Amino acid sequence: MDVTRPPEVARQRRRRRIAIGVGVLLLVVATTVALARLRPAAPTVEAGTLWIDAVKRGTMLREVRGIGVLVPDEIRWVTALTEGSVENVLVRPGATVTADTVLLELSNPQTEQAALTADLDLKSAEAQLEVLKADLEKDLLAQKSATATVDADAAQAAMDAEANDALAKEGLISSIIARQSRLRADVSAQRQQMEHARLVNSEQSLSARLAVQRAEVDRRQTMATLRRNEALGLKIRAGVAGVLQEVPVDVGQRIGPGTNLARVADPARLRAQLQIAETQVKDVAIGQKADVDTRNGIARGHVIRMDPAAKNGTVTVDVVLDEALPKGARPDMSVDGTIELERLDNILYVGRPAFGQDQAKVSLFKLSADGAGASLTPVELGRSSVNTIEIMRGLNVGDRVVLSDMSAWDGYDRIRLR
């Protein structure tokens, strides 16, 4: 049979059940909070796959690097002087040529005929000059002869006048005869002056007429020279010593005046044209030292020019070489160039991390003393070079940091190494 329990017992049992429930609830809450505060387990990374470098103190050489090509200091394009057709290509690219080496032969019958006609016109003008010179000299001689006759007549008249004057004073002849003699002497003297003036005028006229004909000869000489040069220009010569780099025409091709027929360059005088990223070129200046790697050797040089504008994210920098080129260097060869910006003494520096730019704040994994793990450490970077970067804050000499791309572990502040 059922036994009636007192009410106090029932209340105690309910209180005990409530206390147990509250305790269990508190235990669950405490366990949840504790689990939430636990850090995730550090991932394990193979140390051999990471790029690790130690922080150093000393001199860091700031450099920028770019790729480029070797180009000749002097390039000569050989052009056509006249219209014509390519008859023969005598020299092919790569050959060594002198200034007088004939590279191509052109043909143009009109040019050759014009040169022959100009030579004939010149000979005709020269012959006309000789004929004119002979005619003028003959006329001048006739004028000189007439002048001499007038001089003699004037002298004779003057002597007759003097003699008659003396006779008239002695009363041997009348005064009228003396005055007539004096009149003839005066007239002869005037004719003498006129003839001398006419002689001078003839000499001046002769010089002027000869000058006109000589000018015509000079004009035809110039035309003949021009036409002969055009005819000689049908044989295309290099003009300078060097290596023939390009012949952009073929046999049978019709070309016009000014067409580029060949390119000649001096292979011993080359410079490097480097493409430097526009973000790095701000510190490059004229005169800075540079190393040019041709993959057959390294030549020293210095910066001589920078393009004023960027193109496709790069700026062209010209480097002239101060040393002899390594063997095998030739125009249009691909090269690597390194430009020395400055030397920074007594600074902290480390290898350049995968994602580290000038004057930036980054977080790097710094290895523990035993090398078994690494923790994320904020680092302030300074000036950078090609492979190194300055440490402003966050690291000390001897600290080892991971420089590899660690984006796969962005969610962790520590890793284990094995």
HELIX and SHEET records of a PDB file:
HELIX    1   1 PRO A    7  ARG A   37  1                                  31    
HELIX    2   2 ALA A   47  THR A   49  5                                   3    
HELIX    3   3 PRO A  109  GLU A  170  1                                  62    
HELIX    4   4 SER A  175  LEU A  232  1                                  58    
HELIX    5   5 VAL A  281  ASP A  283  5                                   3    
HELIX    6   6 SER A  407  TRP A  409  5                                   3    
SHEET    1   A 4 THR A  44  VAL A  45  0                                        
SHEET    2   A 4 ARG A 414  LEU A 417  1                                        
SHEET    3   A 4 GLY A 373  SER A 384 -1                                        
SHEET    4   A 4 LYS A 361  LEU A 367 -1                                        
SHEET    1   B10 THR A  44  VAL A  45  0                                        
SHEET    2   B10 ARG A 414  LEU A 417  1                                        
SHEET    3   B10 GLY A 373  SER A 384 -1                                        
SHEET    4   B10 THR A 388  ARG A 393 -1                                        
SHEET    5   B10 SER A 334  GLY A 351 -1                                        
SHEET    6   B10 LYS A  56  PRO A  72 -1                                        
SHEET    7   B10 LEU A 270  ALA A 277 -1                                        
SHEET    8   B10 THR A 314  LEU A 321 -1                                        
SHEET    9   B10 ILE A 298  MET A 306 -1                                        
SHEET   10   B10 LYS A 289  ASP A 293 -1                                        
SHEET    1   C 2 ILE A  52  ALA A  54  0                                        
SHEET    2   C 2 ARG A 400  VAL A 402 -1                                        
SHEET    1   D 4 ILE A  75  THR A  79  0                                        
SHEET    2   D 4 ASN A 260  ALA A 265 -1                                        
SHEET    3   D 4 GLY A 242  GLU A 246 -1                                        
SHEET    4   D 4 THR A  96  VAL A  97 -1                                        
SHEET    1   E 4 LYS A 235  ARG A 237  0                                        
SHEET    2   E 4 VAL A 102  SER A 107 -1                                        
SHEET    3   E 4 GLY A  84  VAL A  89 -1                                        
SHEET    4   E 4 ARG A 254  ILE A 255 -1                                        
END                                                                             
